[in-house]
Amino acid sequence: MLDRKVLKNIPNEPGVYIFKDKNSKPIYIGKAKKLKNRIASYFNKSNQDKNEKVKKIVEDAEFLDYIVVRNEDESLILESNLIFTHKPKYNILLKDARVYPYIAITKEDFPQIKLVRTKKGEKAEFYGPYSNVGMVRGIIEIIQWVYKVRTCERKLDRKSKPCFLFHLGKCFAPCYVEVDKKEYKKAVRKVKRFLKGNIKSIRKYIEESMHQYAKLLNFEKAAQLRDLLFKLDRLFVPIGVEMVHNKNIDIIAKDKEYPVVVALIIRQGYVISKLTFTIDENINEFIHQYYVIRKNIIPEEIWIKDFENNIDDEIIHFLTKNGLKDIKDLKSESEELYTITTRNLTEEVKKQTDLGNVLKQAKEILSLKKLPYRIEGIDISHLQGMYTVASLITFENGKPKKEDYRRYRLDEFKEPNDFESIKTVIKKRYTKHPLPDLLFIDGGKGQVNAAVEALKEIGYTLDDIDVVGIAKEDERIVFPGEIEDLHLSLDHPVLRMLIFMRDETHRFAITFNRKLRAKRFEKSRLDDIPGIGPKRKKLLINHFGSLEEISKASWEEINEVIKNEKVAKKIKEFFD
């Protein structure tokens, strides 16, 4: 755990600070206009009481590092680069609803074009993300037909036999023949323009080539180009709104109730991608994550559904420096696109919350005894053993049933003990209420086994109910006893359902924990001192950080805070 002494030599200049664990792994990265002031706020007791994450960062950190920069712009970019590289566990991270692929163009003499699922570790320019892998493969096929840029991993330091793409006329084949470097790079530039949204020019080229081959009576080649044209039209859907035909626009919509964000990527009148993400924060944080941290292509304009103009100035400054011309309210720009976006958002929310169609898959994949029509999920939340609470959420037919959500205070636990806490909640709940079809535990093998033990103690066995959990480290589904863990792809609908439940139980538990701590904080030993009201108590706690630090202070130091010599002496006498 970090001590306030680390503040001693920290300068009050712009920069980035990095909290690290005992293994020197970053657990939280932040930026600041004034480093010392910002880092000092983490040691403020009232901040820790209001925000559990602040408390946990200080408790889990063993080391603090910082990097001084010249201005706020540099701190934003450096912070984003470090978060993208290290993905610290306490930084908010944007979650893809599915695993979205990119197209990479490598940086070498004869660049290669390829499908990648992450930007990490590639020396390349990236385009996307795209809606799915099938779309990317279709785009690459069009590029092979028209531009002949290589897609293979072959080394070019020596010549080798050509692959079938060369014989089909779909590759320059620098691995086999001498290729004019200028001609090749000219083709690569055209590919980049196409990937940036210049769909019309490639469509025109294919169409003209098709007619030319038909005139030459090469109907086989003309038919191939006709099929390619159909593929292009299926991949890129034109938007029938005149104002977007010559613009690159990203349309962003966030649901007000659920943490779902939909982004429609429009390039010169065509929908390039439809993407869905999950993030608990507001649009400001989504834009920071999507454009600054993930380094996705910044369009000319961003249109936001129900825009409230709450984007940080430093983020807007970064975006405008890198090509953004304006951020606008979607509804004021286009009623038609507002309707289309709203419909897409509604559909995505339905997919992530109305999960009834996933229940049959869950029964098969998780080997459940019956269809999990009613699922109850349990999570434990505490602050170093204090204020331990449990949340119980209910899903029926794949939908949250919030009127059946319950909270449990577990005041008997004064030290951290998740296993016993889970057992206590299980006994409290299921001695009075019927079992659900499936019990979901937010935790790994130990937490799941604790739940099963508690059920046995009140007369139930695994013949009566199915129990599963999910381990946060790698989103692994766990089962009781010796049953092997199950790994599903991150975009699998059953795993998405369990992750959604996990996030909901956690949110519900944390909210209750914070309310309970805030309520208890209102009463402290300071309330027993005459002359101490809420205002003076707040001043003292904010300044000294804790009752222990107040007790160590001299009456003169206390007086500097509350500006009342008589009361300051009473406080000192009380603690002596």
C-alpha positions as CSV (number, residue, x, y, z in Angstrom):
1,M,0.0,0.0,0.0
2,L,1.3,3.4,-0.9
3,D,2.1,6.0,1.7
4,R,1.5,9.8,1.4
5,K,5.3,10.2,1.6
6,V,5.5,9.5,-2.1
7,L,4.1,13.1,-2.7
8,K,7.3,14.7,-1.3
9,N,9.3,15.0,-4.5
10,I,6.5,15.1,-7.1
11,P,6.4,18.4,-9.1
12,N,3.3,20.4,-9.7
13,E,3.6,20.2,-13.5
14,P,1.6,18.6,-16.3
15,G,2.2,14.9,-16.7
16,V,1.1,11.3,-16.5
17,Y,1.1,9.3,-13.3
18,I,1.3,5.5,-13.0
19,F,0.2,3.4,-10.0
20,K,2.0,0.0,-10.1
21,D,1.5,-3.2,-8.1
22,K,4.2,-5.2,-6.3
23,N,5.3,-6.7,-9.6
24,S,5.7,-3.2,-11.1
25,K,2.7,-3.8,-13.4
26,P,0.6,-0.7,-14.0
27,I,-2.8,-0.9,-12.3
28,Y,-4.0,2.7,-13.1
29,I,-2.7,5.4,-15.4
30,G,-3.9,9.0,-15.3
31,K,-3.1,12.5,-16.5
32,A,-3.0,15.8,-14.7
33,K,-2.5,19.5,-15.2
34,K,-0.7,19.5,-11.8
35,L,0.8,16.1,-10.9
36,K,1.3,16.7,-7.2
37,N,-2.3,18.0,-6.6
38,R,-3.9,15.3,-8.6
39,I,-2.0,12.4,-6.9
40,A,-2.5,13.9,-3.5
41,S,-6.3,13.6,-4.0
42,Y,-5.9,9.8,-4.0
43,F,-4.8,10.0,-0.4
44,N,-7.8,12.2,0.7
45,K,-10.0,10.1,3.0
46,S,-13.2,11.7,1.8
47,N,-12.3,10.8,-1.8
48,Q,-11.6,7.2,-0.8
49,D,-15.0,7.0,1.0
50,K,-16.9,8.4,-2.0
51,N,-15.1,6.3,-4.6
52,E,-14.1,2.7,-3.9
53,K,-11.8,2.6,-6.9
54,V,-9.7,5.4,-5.5
55,K,-9.3,3.4,-2.3
56,K,-8.5,0.2,-4.1
57,I,-5.8,1.9,-6.3
58,V,-3.9,3.2,-3.3
59,E,-4.3,-0.1,-1.4
60,D,-3.1,-2.3,-4.3
61,A,-0.3,0.0,-5.4
62,E,3.3,-0.5,-4.2
63,F,5.0,1.9,-6.5
64,L,4.2,5.3,-8.1
65,D,5.8,6.5,-11.3
66,Y,5.3,9.7,-13.2
67,I,6.4,11.4,-16.4
68,V,6.5,15.2,-16.7
69,V,5.5,16.7,-20.1
70,R,5.3,20.2,-21.5
71,N,1.5,20.6,-21.8
72,E,-1.9,19.0,-21.5
73,D,-1.9,17.9,-25.1
74,E,1.2,15.8,-24.5
75,S,-0.2,14.3,-21.3
76,L,-3.5,13.2,-23.1
77,I,-1.6,11.5,-25.9
78,L,1.0,9.9,-23.5
79,E,-1.8,8.7,-21.2
80,S,-3.7,7.2,-24.1
81,N,-0.6,5.4,-25.4
82,L,0.2,3.9,-22.0
83,I,-3.4,2.8,-21.4
84,F,-3.5,1.2,-24.9
85,T,-0.2,-0.7,-24.2
86,H,-0.7,-1.8,-20.6
87,K,-4.5,-2.0,-20.2
88,P,-4.4,-1.3,-16.5
89,K,-7.2,-3.1,-14.5
90,Y,-8.5,0.1,-12.9
91,N,-8.8,2.1,-16.0
92,I,-12.2,2.2,-17.7
93,L,-11.9,0.1,-20.9
94,L,-14.2,0.1,-23.8
95,K,-15.7,-3.4,-24.4
96,D,-16.5,-4.7,-27.9
97,A,-19.8,-6.4,-28.2
98,R,-18.0,-8.6,-30.7
99,V,-14.4,-9.1,-31.8
100,Y,-14.1,-6.6,-34.6
101,P,-11.4,-7.1,-37.2
102,Y,-9.1,-4.6,-38.9
103,I,-7.3,-4.5,-42.2
104,A,-3.6,-3.9,-41.9
105,I,-1.2,-2.6,-44.6
106,T,2.3,-3.4,-43.5
107,K,5.2,-0.9,-43.6
108,E,7.7,-2.4,-46.0
109,D,9.0,-2.1,-49.6
110,F,6.2,-4.2,-51.0
111,P,3.4,-3.8,-48.4
112,Q,1.2,-6.7,-47.6
113,I,-2.5,-6.4,-46.9
114,K,-4.0,-8.7,-44.2
115,L,-6.8,-9.3,-41.8
116,V,-5.9,-8.7,-38.1
117,R,-8.0,-8.9,-34.9
118,T,-5.8,-6.5,-32.9
119,K,-3.5,-3.6,-33.6
120,K,-1.0,-4.8,-31.1
121,G,2.4,-6.0,-32.3
122,E,1.9,-4.9,-36.0
123,K,4.1,-2.4,-37.8
124,A,1.3,-1.3,-40.1
125,E,-1.4,1.2,-41.0
126,F,-4.8,0.0,-39.8
127,Y,-8.2,0.5,-41.3
128,G,-11.5,-0.4,-39.6
129,P,-12.7,-1.8,-37.3
130,Y,-15.2,-3.6,-39.6
131,S,-18.5,-5.2,-38.7
132,N,-17.2,-8.8,-39.1
133,V,-14.5,-11.1,-40.5
134,G,-16.6,-12.0,-43.6
135,M,-16.8,-8.3,-44.6
136,V,-13.0,-8.0,-44.3
137,R,-12.4,-11.1,-46.4
138,G,-14.8,-9.7,-49.0
139,I,-12.9,-6.4,-49.1
140,I,-9.6,-8.1,-49.4
141,E,-10.9,-10.2,-52.3
142,I,-12.0,-7.0,-54.1
143,I,-8.5,-5.5,-53.5
144,Q,-6.9,-8.6,-55.0
145,W,-9.0,-8.5,-58.1
146,V,-8.5,-4.7,-58.7
147,Y,-5.2,-3.7,-57.2
148,K,-3.2,-7.0,-57.0
149,V,-1.5,-6.1,-53.7
150,R,0.0,-9.2,-52.1
151,T,-1.8,-10.9,-49.2
152,C,0.8,-13.6,-48.4
153,E,3.4,-13.8,-45.6
154,R,6.2,-14.9,-47.9
155,K,9.7,-13.4,-47.4
156,L,10.9,-11.4,-50.3
157,D,14.6,-11.6,-49.8
158,R,14.7,-14.5,-52.3
159,K,12.5,-15.5,-55.2
160,S,10.2,-18.5,-54.9
161,K,7.5,-20.3,-56.9
162,P,4.3,-18.2,-57.4
163,C,1.0,-19.1,-55.8
164,F,-2.3,-19.5,-57.6
165,L,-3.1,-15.8,-57.1
166,F,-0.4,-14.9,-59.6
167,H,-1.7,-17.2,-62.2
168,L,-5.2,-15.8,-61.7
169,G,-3.9,-12.3,-62.2
170,K,-4.7,-11.2,-58.6
171,C,-1.2,-10.5,-57.3
172,F,1.9,-8.6,-58.5
173,A,3.9,-11.5,-57.0
174,P,7.1,-9.7,-55.9
175,C,8.1,-13.0,-54.4
176,Y,8.4,-14.5,-57.9
177,V,9.2,-11.7,-60.4
178,E,10.8,-8.3,-60.4
179,V,8.1,-5.7,-59.7
180,D,8.4,-2.0,-60.3
181,K,8.4,-0.5,-56.8
182,K,6.8,2.7,-57.9
183,E,4.0,0.9,-59.7
184,Y,3.4,-1.3,-56.6
185,K,3.3,1.7,-54.3
186,K,0.9,3.5,-56.6
187,A,-1.5,0.5,-56.3
188,V,-1.1,0.6,-52.5
189,R,-2.0,4.3,-52.5
190,K,-5.2,3.5,-54.4
191,V,-6.0,0.7,-51.9
192,K,-5.6,3.2,-49.0
193,R,-8.0,5.7,-50.7
194,F,-10.5,2.8,-51.2
195,L,-10.2,1.9,-47.5
196,K,-10.7,5.5,-46.5
197,G,-14.1,5.5,-48.2
198,N,-13.5,6.1,-51.9
199,I,-16.0,3.4,-52.9
200,K,-17.4,5.2,-56.0
201,S,-14.1,5.2,-57.9
202,I,-13.5,1.4,-57.5
203,R,-17.1,0.7,-58.4
204,K,-16.8,2.8,-61.5
205,Y,-13.6,1.0,-62.5
206,I,-15.2,-2.5,-62.0
207,E,-18.3,-1.5,-64.0
208,E,-16.3,-0.1,-66.9
209,S,-14.0,-3.1,-67.0
210,M,-17.0,-5.4,-67.0
211,H,-18.5,-3.6,-70.0
212,Q,-15.2,-3.7,-71.8
213,Y,-14.8,-7.4,-71.4
214,A,-18.4,-7.9,-72.6
215,K,-17.6,-5.9,-75.8
216,L,-14.5,-8.1,-76.3
217,L,-16.9,-11.1,-76.0
218,N,-15.0,-12.3,-72.9
219,F,-18.2,-13.2,-71.1
220,E,-16.5,-15.3,-68.5
221,K,-14.4,-12.4,-67.3
222,A,-17.3,-10.0,-67.5
223,A,-19.4,-12.4,-65.4
224,Q,-16.6,-12.5,-62.8
225,L,-16.5,-8.7,-62.6
226,R,-20.4,-8.6,-62.4
227,D,-20.2,-10.9,-59.3
228,L,-17.5,-8.7,-57.9
229,L,-19.7,-5.7,-58.3
230,F,-22.6,-7.5,-56.5
231,K,-20.2,-8.3,-53.7
232,L,-19.1,-4.6,-53.4
233,D,-22.7,-3.5,-53.2
234,R,-23.5,-6.1,-50.5
235,L,-20.5,-5.0,-48.4
236,F,-21.0,-1.2,-48.7
237,V,-24.6,0.0,-48.3
238,P,-25.3,3.5,-49.7
239,I,-27.1,5.9,-47.4
240,G,-29.8,7.8,-49.3
241,V,-29.2,11.1,-47.7
242,E,-27.6,13.8,-49.9
243,M,-25.8,15.7,-47.2
244,V,-23.4,12.7,-46.4
245,H,-22.4,11.8,-50.0
246,N,-19.1,13.6,-50.0
247,K,-18.3,13.5,-46.2
248,N,-16.7,11.1,-43.8
249,I,-18.9,10.9,-40.8
250,D,-19.1,8.7,-37.7
251,I,-22.6,8.6,-36.1
252,I,-22.6,7.6,-32.4
253,A,-25.6,6.7,-30.2
254,K,-25.6,5.6,-26.6
255,D,-28.6,4.1,-24.8
256,K,-29.8,6.0,-21.8
257,E,-30.6,3.0,-19.6
258,Y,-28.1,0.3,-20.8
259,P,-24.3,0.7,-21.3
260,V,-24.7,0.1,-25.1
261,V,-23.1,2.3,-27.8
262,V,-23.7,1.9,-31.5
263,A,-21.4,3.5,-34.1
264,L,-22.2,3.8,-37.8
265,I,-19.1,4.6,-39.8
266,I,-20.1,6.4,-43.0
267,R,-17.6,7.2,-45.8
268,Q,-18.7,9.4,-48.7
269,G,-22.3,8.1,-48.6
270,Y,-21.6,4.5,-47.8
271,V,-22.0,2.6,-44.5
272,I,-18.5,1.0,-44.0
273,S,-19.2,-0.5,-40.5
274,K,-21.8,-0.9,-37.9
275,L,-20.1,-1.4,-34.5
276,T,-21.5,-2.1,-31.0
277,F,-19.7,-1.5,-27.7
278,T,-20.3,-1.6,-24.0
279,I,-19.2,1.2,-21.7
280,D,-20.7,2.3,-18.4
281,E,-19.5,5.9,-18.8
282,N,-20.9,8.7,-20.9
283,I,-20.3,9.7,-24.6
284,N,-17.2,11.7,-23.5
285,E,-15.5,8.6,-22.3
286,F,-16.5,6.6,-25.3
287,I,-14.9,9.2,-27.7
288,H,-11.8,9.3,-25.5
289,Q,-11.5,5.5,-25.7
290,Y,-12.5,5.0,-29.3
291,Y,-10.5,7.7,-31.0
292,V,-7.7,8.7,-28.6
293,I,-6.8,5.4,-26.9
294,R,-7.6,3.0,-29.7
295,K,-6.4,5.4,-32.3
296,N,-9.2,4.7,-34.7
297,I,-9.5,6.9,-37.8
298,I,-10.9,10.4,-37.0
299,P,-13.6,11.5,-39.5
300,E,-14.4,15.0,-40.7
301,E,-17.5,15.1,-38.6
302,I,-18.9,13.2,-35.6
303,W,-22.7,13.2,-35.2
304,I,-24.0,12.2,-31.8
305,K,-27.6,11.1,-31.0
306,D,-29.1,13.5,-28.4
307,F,-25.8,15.4,-28.1
308,E,-25.5,17.3,-24.8
309,N,-22.2,19.0,-25.7
310,N,-20.3,17.5,-22.8
311,I,-17.0,16.5,-24.5
312,D,-13.8,17.6,-22.7
313,D,-12.0,20.5,-24.3
314,E,-8.7,18.6,-24.4
315,I,-10.3,15.7,-26.3
316,I,-11.9,18.1,-28.8
317,H,-8.6,19.9,-29.2
318,F,-6.9,16.5,-30.0
319,L,-9.6,15.5,-32.5
320,T,-9.5,18.8,-34.3
321,K,-5.7,18.7,-34.6
322,N,-6.1,15.3,-36.3
323,G,-8.8,16.1,-38.9
324,L,-12.1,16.6,-37.1
325,K,-14.0,19.6,-38.3
326,D,-17.1,19.5,-36.2
327,I,-19.2,17.6,-33.6
328,K,-22.9,17.9,-34.2
329,D,-26.3,16.8,-32.9
330,L,-27.6,14.0,-35.1
331,K,-31.2,15.0,-34.9
332,S,-30.6,18.6,-36.0
333,E,-28.6,17.3,-39.0
334,S,-30.8,14.5,-40.4
335,E,-34.2,13.2,-39.2
336,E,-33.8,10.2,-41.5
337,L,-30.4,9.2,-40.1
338,Y,-31.7,9.8,-36.6
339,T,-34.4,7.3,-37.2
340,I,-32.0,4.7,-38.8
341,T,-29.5,5.1,-35.9
342,T,-32.2,4.8,-33.2
343,R,-33.6,1.7,-34.8
344,N,-30.1,0.1,-34.9
345,L,-29.5,1.1,-31.2
346,T,-32.8,-0.4,-30.2
347,E,-32.0,-3.7,-32.0
348,E,-28.6,-3.9,-30.3
349,V,-30.0,-3.2,-26.9
350,K,-32.6,-5.9,-27.5
351,K,-29.8,-8.4,-28.5
352,Q,-27.9,-7.7,-25.3
353,T,-30.8,-7.6,-22.9
354,D,-33.6,-9.7,-24.4
355,L,-31.5,-12.8,-24.3
356,G,-34.3,-15.4,-24.4
357,N,-33.1,-16.8,-27.7
358,V,-29.8,-17.6,-26.1
359,L,-31.3,-19.7,-23.3
360,K,-31.5,-22.9,-25.4
361,Q,-27.8,-22.5,-26.3
362,A,-27.0,-22.0,-22.7
363,K,-28.8,-25.2,-21.7
364,E,-26.8,-27.2,-24.3
365,I,-23.4,-25.6,-23.9
366,L,-23.5,-25.5,-20.1
367,S,-25.1,-28.9,-19.8
368,L,-28.0,-27.6,-17.7
369,K,-30.8,-29.8,-16.5
370,K,-33.5,-27.5,-17.7
371,L,-34.0,-24.3,-19.7
372,P,-32.7,-21.4,-17.5
373,Y,-35.9,-19.4,-17.6
374,R,-35.2,-17.8,-14.2
375,I,-31.6,-17.0,-13.4
376,E,-30.4,-15.4,-10.1
377,G,-26.9,-13.9,-9.8
378,I,-25.0,-13.0,-6.6
379,D,-22.1,-10.7,-6.0
380,I,-20.2,-9.7,-2.8
381,S,-18.8,-6.2,-2.3
382,H,-16.8,-4.9,0.6
383,L,-14.0,-2.4,1.4
384,Q,-11.2,-4.4,3.1
385,G,-13.9,-6.4,4.9
386,M,-15.8,-3.4,6.1
387,Y,-19.3,-2.6,4.8
388,T,-19.7,-6.1,3.3
389,V,-22.9,-6.3,1.2
390,A,-24.3,-8.7,-1.3
391,S,-26.5,-8.1,-4.4
392,L,-28.9,-10.5,-5.9
393,I,-30.2,-9.8,-9.4
394,T,-32.9,-11.7,-11.3
395,F,-33.2,-12.4,-15.0
396,E,-36.4,-14.0,-16.4
397,N,-36.5,-15.2,-20.0
398,G,-33.1,-13.5,-20.5
399,K,-34.4,-10.0,-19.3
400,P,-33.5,-8.2,-16.1
401,K,-36.4,-8.3,-13.7
402,K,-35.4,-5.3,-11.5
403,E,-38.4,-5.5,-9.2
404,D,-36.9,-8.8,-7.9
405,Y,-33.4,-7.4,-7.3
406,R,-32.4,-7.7,-3.6
407,R,-29.7,-6.3,-1.4
408,Y,-28.2,-7.9,1.8
409,R,-26.2,-6.3,4.5
410,L,-23.6,-8.6,6.0
411,D,-22.5,-6.6,9.1
412,E,-21.2,-9.8,10.8
413,F,-18.1,-9.8,8.5
414,K,-15.4,-7.5,9.8
415,E,-12.7,-9.0,7.6
416,P,-12.7,-10.0,3.9
417,N,-14.2,-13.4,3.4
418,D,-16.0,-13.8,0.1
419,F,-16.6,-17.6,0.5
420,E,-18.4,-17.3,3.9
421,S,-20.2,-14.2,2.7
422,I,-21.6,-16.1,-0.3
423,K,-22.6,-19.0,2.0
424,T,-24.4,-16.6,4.3
425,V,-26.4,-15.0,1.4
426,I,-27.3,-18.4,-0.1
427,K,-28.7,-19.5,3.3
428,K,-30.6,-16.3,3.9
429,R,-32.1,-16.3,0.4
430,Y,-33.0,-19.9,-0.2
431,T,-34.4,-20.8,3.2
432,K,-37.2,-18.4,2.4
433,H,-37.4,-18.4,-1.4
434,P,-37.6,-21.0,-4.1
435,L,-34.5,-21.9,-6.1
436,P,-34.1,-20.4,-9.6
437,D,-33.4,-22.6,-12.7
438,L,-29.7,-21.4,-12.7
439,L,-27.7,-19.7,-9.9
440,F,-24.9,-17.5,-11.2
441,I,-22.0,-16.5,-9.0
442,D,-19.7,-13.6,-9.7
443,G,-16.4,-15.4,-9.0
444,G,-14.2,-18.4,-9.7
445,K,-14.1,-22.0,-8.6
446,G,-13.8,-21.2,-4.9
447,Q,-16.9,-18.9,-4.9
448,V,-18.9,-21.5,-6.9
449,N,-18.0,-24.3,-4.5
450,A,-18.9,-22.2,-1.5
451,A,-22.3,-21.6,-3.0
452,V,-22.8,-25.4,-3.5
453,E,-21.7,-26.1,0.1
454,A,-24.3,-23.6,1.4
455,L,-27.0,-25.1,-0.7
456,K,-26.2,-28.6,0.7
457,E,-26.3,-27.2,4.3
458,I,-29.9,-26.2,3.8
459,G,-30.9,-29.4,2.1
460,Y,-30.3,-28.9,-1.6
461,T,-28.0,-30.8,-4.0
462,L,-26.8,-30.3,-7.6
463,D,-29.8,-32.4,-8.7
464,D,-32.0,-29.5,-7.6
465,I,-30.2,-26.6,-9.2
466,D,-27.3,-25.7,-11.6
467,V,-24.6,-23.4,-10.5
468,V,-22.0,-21.6,-12.6
469,G,-19.6,-18.7,-12.2
470,I,-17.3,-16.6,-14.3
471,A,-13.6,-15.9,-13.6
472,K,-12.8,-12.2,-14.4
473,E,-9.2,-12.8,-15.3
474,D,-10.0,-14.4,-18.7
475,E,-13.8,-14.5,-18.8
476,R,-13.7,-18.3,-18.1
477,I,-16.9,-20.1,-17.2
478,V,-16.5,-22.3,-14.1
479,F,-18.5,-25.1,-12.6
480,P,-18.7,-26.9,-9.2
481,G,-16.3,-29.7,-8.2
482,E,-14.0,-31.3,-10.7
483,I,-15.9,-30.2,-13.9
484,E,-13.4,-28.5,-16.3
485,D,-13.7,-24.8,-16.9
486,L,-15.2,-23.7,-20.2
487,H,-13.6,-21.1,-22.6
488,L,-16.0,-19.5,-25.1
489,S,-15.1,-16.9,-27.7
490,L,-15.6,-13.4,-26.4
491,D,-18.4,-12.8,-28.9
492,H,-20.3,-16.0,-28.0
493,P,-23.9,-15.1,-27.1
494,V,-23.9,-17.3,-24.0
495,L,-20.8,-15.8,-22.6
496,R,-22.1,-12.3,-23.5
497,M,-25.2,-13.1,-21.4
498,L,-23.2,-14.2,-18.4
499,I,-20.9,-11.1,-18.7
500,F,-23.9,-8.9,-18.8
501,M,-25.3,-10.6,-15.6
502,R,-21.9,-10.3,-14.0
503,D,-21.6,-6.6,-14.7
504,E,-25.2,-6.1,-13.5
505,T,-24.6,-7.9,-10.1
506,H,-21.4,-5.9,-9.7
507,R,-23.0,-2.6,-10.4
508,F,-25.9,-3.3,-8.0
509,A,-23.6,-4.4,-5.2
510,I,-21.2,-1.5,-5.6
511,T,-24.0,1.0,-5.6
512,F,-25.4,-0.4,-2.3
513,N,-21.9,-0.5,-0.8
514,R,-21.3,3.2,-1.6
515,K,-24.7,4.2,-0.1
516,L,-24.0,2.3,3.0
517,R,-20.6,3.7,3.5
518,A,-21.8,7.3,2.8
519,K,-24.6,6.9,5.4
520,R,-22.2,5.4,8.0
521,F,-19.7,8.1,7.4
522,E,-22.2,10.7,8.6
523,K,-21.7,9.4,12.1
524,S,-18.1,9.3,13.5
525,R,-16.3,10.0,16.8
526,L,-16.2,13.7,15.9
527,D,-20.0,13.8,16.4
528,D,-19.4,13.3,20.1
529,I,-17.4,16.6,20.5
530,P,-19.4,19.7,21.3
531,G,-19.1,22.4,18.6
532,I,-18.5,19.9,15.8
533,G,-21.1,19.9,13.1
534,P,-21.2,18.5,9.6
535,K,-19.3,21.5,8.1
536,R,-16.4,21.4,10.5
537,K,-16.3,17.6,10.4
538,K,-16.0,17.7,6.6
539,L,-13.2,20.3,6.8
540,L,-11.2,18.2,9.2
541,I,-11.6,14.9,7.3
542,N,-10.8,16.6,4.0
543,H,-7.7,18.2,5.4
544,F,-6.2,15.4,7.6
545,G,-7.7,12.4,5.7
546,S,-8.6,10.3,8.7
547,L,-9.5,10.4,12.5
548,E,-6.1,8.9,13.2
549,E,-4.3,11.8,11.5
550,I,-6.6,14.3,13.4
551,S,-5.7,12.7,16.7
552,K,-2.0,13.2,15.9
553,A,-2.4,16.8,15.0
554,S,-1.6,19.7,17.4
555,W,-4.5,22.0,18.5
556,E,-2.7,24.8,16.5
557,E,-2.9,22.7,13.3
558,I,-6.5,21.9,14.0
559,N,-7.3,25.6,14.5
560,E,-5.8,26.5,11.2
561,V,-8.5,24.3,9.6
562,I,-11.6,25.2,11.6
563,K,-10.6,28.8,12.6
564,N,-11.9,28.4,16.2
565,E,-9.3,28.2,19.0
566,K,-11.7,27.1,21.7
567,V,-13.2,24.2,19.6
568,A,-9.7,23.2,18.4
569,K,-8.5,22.7,22.0
570,K,-11.6,20.7,22.8
571,I,-10.9,18.4,19.9
572,K,-7.3,17.9,21.0
573,E,-8.4,17.2,24.6
574,F,-11.0,14.7,23.3
575,F,-8.3,12.6,21.5
576,D,-5.8,13.0,24.4
